[in-house]
Amino acid sequence: MARRVLHHNSSNHHPNNVTSPLLSLSLALLCLLSAPAASAQLTRTHYAGVCPNVEGIVRGAVQKKIQQTFVTIPATIRLFFHDCFVQGCDASVMVASAGSNRAEKDHPDNLSLAGDGFDTVIKAKQAVDAVAGCRNKVSCADILALATRDVIALSGGPSYPVELGRLDGLRSTAGSVNGRLPQPNFSLAQLNSLFAANGLSQSDMIALSGNLI
């Protein structure tokens, strides 16, 4: 499904730390991927008949983006986290505000998301759509999921299988973000409850903490 996305300017800042427990982080992201989302039946071979090389195309775009700026890694992971915690992993965080509708990305909790995360998905989507047969066939939701896996693997962490077939969210509102993301004043009990509601443990919460949230 084709999506309208808002283009962001890439930043040139360096992350403070992107080499912390990548295995634990990968496991936490796998848990997020298994959470309910706007999706059809997820399979590893969802695009086999229309865009069989989608994973390689996305990985190539992600690798090129990382070579431009290392902040791509935490920015993409954080974008994925913020997307999945609101309405499931449906890329609704990518939708631009239009008319009277203020989209998720313009909620105060999302204003700190680095432009390089958005740009990673945009560049990967452009690379996919440039291939005959792939244009408008691969969802941004799947591209974001693949890109997140790839930034982990390309930064020295493990790779993991990503089942595909997610549908892009058709609705994105700033109001849907309220109460869905961790706040600086949350107690440990509140954080545990929020993460548990998304199928994540306290260990997962620790893996996703710091610069990634």
N, C-alpha and C positions, 0 to 999 in steps of 0.2 A: 504494500500500500504506500503510495506516495505521500509525503508529509511536507508541510511548510515548516521550515525551521528558521530561526533567527541567527544570522551569522555573527560570530563574536570575533573580536580581535584577540589574537594569541598573546599571552604574556611571556616574558622572557626571564622570569624569576626562577630561582632554583629551589626545590623543595628542601625542607629541613632534614627529612629522613624518609626514604622510600625502601630501605632494605630490611626493615623490621619484619618479624616472623611471617615470611611469605607463605609458608605451608598453612599456618593457622588462618591467615587471611584468605587463602584459596578455599579452604573448607567452609569458612563463613560465607563466602560469595556463592559457593555451591548450594548452601542452605537457602540463600536468598533466591537463587534461580529456581528452586523447587517450590517456592511460595506461590499461592494462587495469583494468576494474572489474566489479562485479556488474551486468551490463546486458544488455538485449536489443539488437536492432539500433537504433543511435542515428540519429535523423533530426530535422530542424528541425520537422517536422509531426507529431510523435508524438502530441500531444494535440489535434490539429485537430478530431477528431470528437467529443471529450468535453469539452474545456476550451480552446476556441480562444483565449481571452484570457488564458491563464495568465501570459504574460510581462508583460503590462500590469498584471495584478493584483499580481504579485510586485514589480514596479518601484514601484508605488504604495505598497506596504507598506514597502519599503526606504527610499523617499524620506521617508516619515513618520518612520521610525526615525532617520534621519540628522538630521532637524530636531530631534529630541529630544536627541540626543547625537552629536557628531562622532566619538566613539570607535567608533561603529558600523563605520566604514570599516576601520581596521586590525584590529578584532576579528573581523570577518567573513572577511577575507582570511586571517588566521592560522588561524581555525577550519577553513577549507577546506584549507589547506596541511596541517595536522595530520591531517585526515581522509584526504586522498588518499595521503599517504605511508605509511599503515599497511596498509590493505587495499584500496586503490583508492578512488575517489570514490563511496562508498556510504552516506555519512551515519551510519556505525556509531559515530562519535564522539558522536552525539546521544543514544544509548541510555543509559538510566539503569541503574545497578547494581541487581540484584534478588536477594534471597535470598543464596546463597553465591557468586554470580557478581559479580566486580568488573569493571565495564565499562571500556572504553578511556578514557572521560572522567575516571575516577578514578585513572589511572596518574599517578605523580609528574610525568611530562613534560607532562601535560595540565592539571594543576591551576592553572597560570597563565593558562589561556585565559580571556579576559574574558567575563563574563556577557552582554554586549551582542551578541556574535557569536551565541550560542545564541538569545538573545531575538529577533534579527533573523529567524532561520529559523522560530522558533515563531510570530511575528506574521505572517510571510508565509504560512505553512501555514494559519493560522487564516483569513486573508483569502481564500485559495484555496478552502478547504473551506466558506466561507460562501456561495459561488456555486453555484447550482443546476447540477447536472451535473458539477461539479468535485470534490465531496466524496469523499475517499478514492481519488481517481483519480491524483493527482500525487504522486510520490515525494518524500520529504524530500531525497534525493540530488540530484534535479533542481532543487529549490527552492534548495538551498545553492549549486549551480553558477550558477544564474541570479542569486541575490542577490550573489554575489561579483562577477560581471560588472557588475551594476548599481551596486555601491558604487564601483567603478573609474570607470564612466562618469559617475556623479553627482558625483564629486569632481573632475571636469575631465579625466579620462583618456578614452581611446578606448573605444567599445563594440565588441563582437565577437560573432559568432554562436555560440550554444550549442546543440549538438545534444542532443536529449532522449531519454529512454527508460531511464535508469538505474534499477536496482532497489535498494531499500534493503537494506543488509546485515542478514542475519538473526542474525548472531553478532557479539558485541562483548565482548572480554575484555581486561583490562589486560595480560595476558601477550603479546598480539599486538603491543603497542607497543614492546616491548624491542628495541633496536637499530635501530629504524626512523626515529627522529628525530635531528636534529643535537644534539650535546652540546657544552658549553662547552670541553671539553678535546680536542675532535677536531682533528687536524692538517688541513692543507689537502688532503693526499692522501686522508684519510678522508672529508672533506666532498665532495670531487670524486667519489669512488667512490659515496657515498650518493646524491648527486644524479643521477649518471649512471645508476644503477640504476632511477631513476624517469623516465628520458628527458630529464633536464635538463642543461644545460651549465653551465660556470662562470659565464657571464654571467647565466644564469637564477638561479643561486645568489646572485649579488651583488644582483640585483633583489629577491629575496625576503628578503634579510638585514635586520639591524637590528631595528626594532620589529615587523616582520611575522613573524619566526620566534622 
